[in-house]
Amino acid sequence: MRYRGLPEMFATGFSMNVTALAEEENGETSLLLSGLAREYGLNLIAGLAMKRADESKGRNSALAYDRSGRLLANYSKQYPSPLRERTDITQPGPTPFFSASMICRQAFSSAMT
């Protein structure tokens, strides 16, 4: 199985101002990642700043794609800042905490065949 991982907030560099860097769920970077996974036949996981159109704050997220470019998982950090009171710049994700290895195993279990 071929897979690649890109670091947290790879497209913009890490910043505490997630909202200023965030793009919508089907934004340019998401489409690029999907296309790269499909073109090179890779299982791919990458971190980037995201937000939905109805959200005022961004999320520090990780997206996982299978070899066909299909989005398998979208995980947002539950505790996005060591300074939890900094809710003025980011918001927690809705899913429970998973380690990166758990996300990869869960997201790519269907892509292993």
C-alpha positions in Angstrom: 0.0 0.0 0.0 1.3 3.5 -0.9 0.5 6.3 1.5 1.8 9.7 2.3 1.3 12.1 5.1 1.6 15.9 5.0 2.2 17.8 8.3 -0.2 19.9 10.3 -1.3 23.1 8.4 1.1 22.2 5.5 -0.4 24.5 3.0 -0.1 27.7 5.0 2.5 27.1 7.8 1.4 26.8 11.4 -0.4 29.8 12.8 -2.5 30.6 15.9 -4.7 32.6 13.6 -6.5 29.7 12.1 -9.5 31.7 11.0 -7.5 34.0 8.8 -5.9 31.0 7.0 -9.0 28.7 6.8 -10.6 27.6 3.6 -14.0 26.0 3.1 -14.3 22.2 3.2 -14.3 21.8 -0.6 -11.7 24.6 -1.2 -8.8 24.7 -3.5 -6.4 22.7 -1.2 -9.0 20.0 -0.6 -9.5 19.6 -4.3 -5.8 19.5 -4.9 -5.3 16.8 -2.3 -8.1 14.7 -3.8 -6.6 15.0 -7.2 -3.1 14.1 -6.1 -4.3 11.0 -4.3 -6.2 9.9 -7.4 -3.4 10.8 -9.9 -0.6 9.0 -8.0 -2.7 6.2 -6.5 -1.9 7.2 -2.9 -3.7 7.0 0.4 -3.1 10.5 1.7 -3.6 12.4 5.0 -2.9 16.1 5.3 -3.5 18.8 7.9 -4.9 22.2 7.0 -7.0 25.1 8.4 -10.6 24.7 7.4 -14.1 26.2 8.2 -17.6 25.8 6.9 -19.4 28.7 5.3 -21.6 29.1 8.3 -18.7 29.2 10.8 -17.0 32.3 12.0 -13.9 30.5 13.4 -11.5 28.1 11.7 -10.6 24.5 12.7 -7.2 22.8 12.7 -8.2 19.8 10.6 -6.8 16.6 9.0 -8.2 15.1 5.8 -7.7 11.5 4.7 -8.2 10.4 1.1 -8.0 7.0 -0.5 -6.3 6.1 -3.8 -9.3 7.1 -5.8 -9.3 10.6 -4.3 -12.4 10.0 -2.1 -12.5 11.8 1.2 -12.5 9.1 3.9 -12.2 11.3 7.1 -12.2 14.9 8.2 -10.9 15.3 11.7 -10.7 18.6 13.6 -8.7 18.9 16.8 -10.8 18.9 19.9 -8.2 20.9 21.9 -6.8 23.1 19.1 -4.6 25.3 21.4 -2.6 24.6 24.5 -4.3 27.8 25.7 -7.8 26.5 25.7 -9.2 29.9 26.6 -8.1 31.2 23.1 -11.6 30.4 21.7 -11.4 33.8 20.0 -9.2 32.4 17.2 -10.3 28.8 16.8 -13.0 26.3 17.7 -12.8 22.7 18.7 -13.8 19.9 16.4 -17.0 17.8 17.0 -15.3 14.4 17.1 -13.6 12.8 20.1 -9.9 12.7 20.3 -8.0 10.2 18.2 -4.3 9.9 17.8 -2.9 10.3 14.2 -2.1 6.6 14.0 -5.8 5.8 15.0 -7.1 8.2 12.3 -4.8 6.6 9.7 -5.8 3.0 10.6 -9.5 3.9 10.7 -9.5 6.0 7.5 -7.3 3.6 5.5 -8.7 0.3 6.7 -11.1 0.2 3.7 -8.3 1.2 1.4 -5.9 -1.6 2.4 -7.3 -4.1 -0.1 
